Structures are given as C-alpha cells and as structure tokens.
C-alpha cells in the first residue's frame, strides 16, 4: 500500500499560560529531553511552550501549514508525541489492555491514498468515533498530502495528480509542494499543464516559484 502511517495521539488539547502557575510540586526531572527532541523547538525552555510552533497544534489548524514546517511534519497526520515519547516518566508505563483503550483496527494503520479519495459521507462514517475526525476532512487530507510528499514515494504521484485540480486552493498548493518534493522533474511537467487554467493568485505564485526554481538548476 502507498503511504500508510500510524495515527498519532494528541496530548496538547488545551494551551494555557504557565507564567503565573505554581510549579513547586512538579515531578519534572529537568533532563531537558523534551526540549532537545521537539521537532520544531516549540518547547523553548523549562515551562516555556510556543503553541504556534507545536506540530500537534499546526496539524489541527484549518489554515495553511507554514511551508517551512512541511518537511518537519514527516509522516504525521494528526498530533505529535515526541515530547511524550522521550519523557522518562513514560518509559516504564505499561500498555493498557482494557478494550476501551486499545486502538480500533481501522485507525491503527491509515491508507493515505484512500483518505485522499474519501467522500464526505464516507469520512463522517469512518471518523465520527475517532478524535481526529473533529478537525475535518480537509485538514486530514491536507496532512495526508504532506505525509505523502515527505515519503518521496513515486507511487503516490498518480493519487496526488488529480488534486492539482481540486476546488480547494489550499489543497492545490500543498499538492504542488508534495509532488515537487517527490520528483521535481515530474512535478514541473504536471504544474506546467495546469498553469494556464489556474485562477487563484496564490497558487499561481507557487507555480511560478517552482518553475523558476527548476529553470535555475
């Protein structure tokens, strides 16, 4: 299967200021592992956290993902557990065996190309009982496109190409990035073919930038 990835649990559900909070009873070991391993340096120091740089937050947003974040996202499509994974407090935690805490088989491995092609009805049916469903189909599809782009798997190209004509400009923009990340030569041919029919100014700017970048090589 092309582009499968695990669904990541979300731990940063709310973002609160710790500035005026009492932290005297914290169990923090001061190892700084969460600070050192955060992919975007969102944890800027002890108890200093920038939610705007946190991948968990970025992947939930409906607004476009900053381009500099796209390569860092990797294969994540929902949430980021890096800080939780490296925390010493979580190393010896036993896996929950209760049925209620086990991931549903449907969500254990997600076929990203299937996610790209889902209708609203199918999405609602499959994701209505999953926490990731609340961010909406568009955001999850956008994240899946990013993950496929980061996979650099050429088998994903036929699944991404139709999205160059998607009615949603944000989807078209991130698809251009993904295709170029997988294979610049093929991407240039594909986006050259849609340039004359593209009406969105922002998308046209991105097309022009990638075409110019390729000409300079």
C-alpha positions in Angstrom: 0.0 0.0 0.0 1.1 3.5 -0.8 1.6 5.9 2.2 0.5 4.2 5.3 1.1 5.8 8.7 0.1 5.5 12.3 -2.5 7.8 13.8 -0.7 9.9 16.5 -2.5 10.6 19.7 -2.9 14.2 20.7 -1.7 15.3 24.1 -1.8 19.1 23.8 -5.6 19.5 23.9 -5.5 23.0 25.5 -2.9 25.7 25.6 -2.6 27.5 28.9 -0.1 30.1 30.3 2.1 28.7 33.0 3.6 32.0 33.8 1.6 32.6 37.0 1.1 29.0 38.0 2.8 27.4 41.0 5.2 24.7 39.8 6.8 23.8 43.1 5.3 20.3 43.2 6.3 19.4 39.7 7.8 15.9 39.1 9.9 17.2 36.2 13.4 15.5 36.2 15.0 18.5 34.5 16.5 16.2 31.9 15.6 18.6 29.0 14.9 15.7 26.7 11.5 17.2 25.6 13.3 20.5 24.8 16.1 18.8 22.9 13.8 16.5 20.9 10.9 18.7 20.0 10.9 18.7 16.2 10.1 22.5 15.9 11.7 23.8 19.1 8.2 24.6 20.3 9.3 23.8 23.9 11.7 26.8 24.2 12.8 26.1 27.8 11.5 24.8 31.1 7.8 25.5 31.2 8.1 27.8 28.1 5.9 26.5 25.3 5.0 28.1 21.9 1.8 26.5 20.7 2.2 28.2 17.3 5.3 26.1 16.6 3.8 22.8 18.0 3.1 20.2 15.4 0.1 19.0 17.3 -1.4 22.4 17.1 -0.4 23.1 13.5 -1.8 19.8 12.2 -5.2 20.6 13.7 -5.4 24.1 12.2 -7.6 24.7 9.2 -5.4 27.5 7.9 -2.5 26.6 5.6 0.6 25.0 7.2 3.7 27.2 7.0 5.9 25.9 4.2 9.0 25.7 6.4 7.1 23.2 8.6 6.1 20.8 5.8 9.3 18.8 5.8 9.4 18.6 9.6 5.9 17.1 9.7 7.2 13.8 8.3 4.5 11.1 8.3 2.4 12.7 11.0 -1.2 13.4 10.0 -2.6 14.1 13.5 -0.7 15.1 16.6 2.9 14.7 17.7 4.0 12.6 20.6 7.8 13.2 20.5 7.9 15.1 23.8 5.8 12.4 25.5 7.9 9.6 23.9 11.2 10.8 25.3 10.0 11.8 28.8 11.5 9.4 31.4 8.2 9.3 33.2 6.6 7.5 30.2 9.3 4.9 29.6 8.0 2.2 32.0 4.3 2.8 31.6 2.5 -0.4 30.8 0.3 -0.6 27.8 -3.4 -0.5 28.7 -5.0 -3.9 28.0 -8.6 -2.8 28.5 -10.6 -2.9 25.3 -11.7 0.7 25.7 -8.1 1.9 25.5 -7.0 -0.3 22.5 -6.9 1.5 19.1 -9.5 0.4 16.7 -8.1 -1.7 13.9 -9.4 0.7 11.4 -7.3 3.5 12.7 -4.1 1.5 13.6 -2.8 1.9 10.1 -4.3 4.5 7.7 -4.0 4.2 3.9 -3.3 7.8 3.0 -4.4 7.4 -0.6 -7.7 6.2 0.5 -8.1 9.2 2.7 -7.5 11.5 -0.2 -10.4 10.0 -2.1 -13.0 9.9 0.6 -16.4 11.4 0.1 -17.9 13.5 2.9 -20.3 10.6 3.7 -17.5 8.0 3.9 -15.4 10.3 6.1 -18.2 11.0 8.5 -18.9 7.3 8.8 -15.3 6.3 9.4 -14.2 9.1 11.6 -17.2 10.0 13.6 -16.0 7.9 16.6 -12.3 9.0 16.2 -10.9 12.0 17.9 -9.1 13.1 14.8 -12.4 13.4 12.9 -13.3 16.7 14.6 -10.6 18.6 12.7 -12.5 17.8 9.5 -11.8 16.1 6.2 -10.0 18.9 4.5 -7.4 19.2 7.3 -6.7 15.5 7.4 -6.5 15.3 3.7 -4.0 18.2 3.6 -2.0 16.4 6.3 -2.1 13.2 4.3 -0.8 15.0 1.2 2.1 16.4 3.3 2.9 12.9 4.6 2.9 11.5 1.1 5.2 14.3 -0.1 7.6 13.5 2.7 7.5 9.8 1.8 9.0 10.6 -1.6 7.2 7.6 -2.9 6.7 7.9 -6.6 3.8 5.5 -6.4 1.9 8.4 -4.7 2.1 10.6 -7.8 -1.0 9.2 -9.6 -3.0 9.7 -6.4 -1.8 13.3 -6.0 -2.1 14.5 -9.6 -5.9 14.8 -9.6 -5.7 17.1 -6.6 -3.9 19.7 -8.7 -7.4 20.5 -10.0 -9.2 20.2 -6.6 -11.7 23.0 -6.0 -9.9 24.0 -2.7 -6.8 26.3 -3.3 -5.1 25.2 -0.1 -5.2 21.6 -1.3 -3.8 22.5 -4.7 -1.0 24.5 -3.1 0.2 21.7 -0.8 -0.2 19.2 -3.6 2.3 21.2 -5.7 4.8 21.1 -2.8 4.3 17.4 -2.3 4.7 16.5 -6.0 7.9 18.6 -6.2 9.3 17.0 -3.1 8.7 13.6 -4.6 10.0 14.2 -8.1 10.8 17.8 -9.3 11.0 16.8 -12.9 7.6 15.2 -13.0 6.1 17.9 -10.8 7.3 20.6 -13.3 5.6 18.8 -16.1 2.3 18.5 -14.2 2.2 22.0 -12.8 3.1 23.5 -16.3 0.0 21.7 -17.6 -2.3 23.5 -15.1 -0.8 27.0 -15.1 -3.0 28.4 -17.8 -6.2 27.2 -16.2 -5.3 28.2 -12.7 -7.1 31.3 -11.4 -6.0 31.6 -7.8 -3.3 34.2 -7.4 -1.6 32.4 -4.5 -1.5 29.1 -6.4 -0.1 30.9 -9.4 2.7 32.4 -7.4 3.6 29.0 -6.1 3.6 27.5 -9.6 5.8 30.3 -10.8 8.2 29.9 -8.0 8.7 26.2 -8.5 9.0 26.6 -12.3 11.6 29.4 -11.9 13.5 27.3 -9.3 13.7 24.4 -11.7 14.9 26.6 -14.5 17.8 27.8 -12.4 19.1 24.3 -11.8 
